[in-house]
């Protein structure tokens, strides 16, 4: 098997693992279609980025290649407005929402204002007061591809992520997020979730399942996702879990690595199999291999990155990923792309795994030089 990896950045970290490097934007659909046809591929997939999920689905259909989801389903998975409409039609619990074009915002703060057709927190603002609404709408409209803006009520409660595959939930993690101005940016994904306690046996699906898992599976089914990876964000408020977003991809919390550490589930292999039209064996029972696992993201001080010092240890740290090379200009933490690395740690309990991840993060030193005024 060989892989061709596309990215507009010649220094993209994934290129080191590729057999063929293709320097082209994953949003340049015509160029990608020509490239895919010329390479005579057996499958095409966007495993970790939202908008190109629909691009890959459309190209696969045109070239007669297998793909985990159809172009129609891909639209629901990548356009937040279309997703909200489908979830509402299917009665899936979700926050109150409103699409704003030129009219008045009816949802009172606290609320979240976002561009419905962007990813990575582009155009997203947490609005706490009425005075903040107009600037937030302007920010989202500037980022939106169509000019439409989506406003959602902020559910007061913890945020969790359900990692799934083939329409089934595999495990639940607590999503620890940053406060403004980096609202919505995950600082850590912690397993098992305090809400669920332990991952459910996949071979026994019965009425004892938690509300969170059930809500996630209803949302995935409502969008028509029957194959491939899924990543569902929920907030659990006074009325129970409400679906914030569903993505037809692997999550940005190094979900595949975390799932393999926790349960021995090879999500990366399954995702490749789905892209090639193969069926993963989801009927087998996967039991926890350890007591806790944590993906803990790393943040560097703003400036020009000069070097990174990564000492050994402590025990339980399986992997340290540094995303940025020297010379990269580090900005303030505002979006997921501003993170500079991640630590994967495990332990006999979630508390021990989290403590090990925090200890490892504190030992890593990012040396940056003044880059002037960063905006």
Secondary structure, DSSP 8 states (H G I E B T S, - for coil): ---EEE-S-TT-GGGGG-SEEE-S-TT-HHHHHHHHHHHT-SB---SS-SHHHHHHHHHHHHHT-B-SS-HHHHHHHH-HHHHHHHHHHTT--B--EEEESSS---S-SSEEEE-TT--TTTT-EEE-SGGGHHHHHHHHHHH-SSS-EEEEE---SEEEEEEEETTEEEEEEEEEEB-TTSBT-EEEEEES-TTT-S---TT---TTS-HHHHHHHHHHHHHT--SSEEEEEEEEETTEEEEEEEESS--TTTHHHHHHHHH---HHHHHHHHHTT----TTS----SSSEEEEEEE---SEEEEEEE-----TTEEEEEE---TT-EE--S-SGGG--EEEEEEESSHHHHHHHHHHHHHH-EEEEE--S---
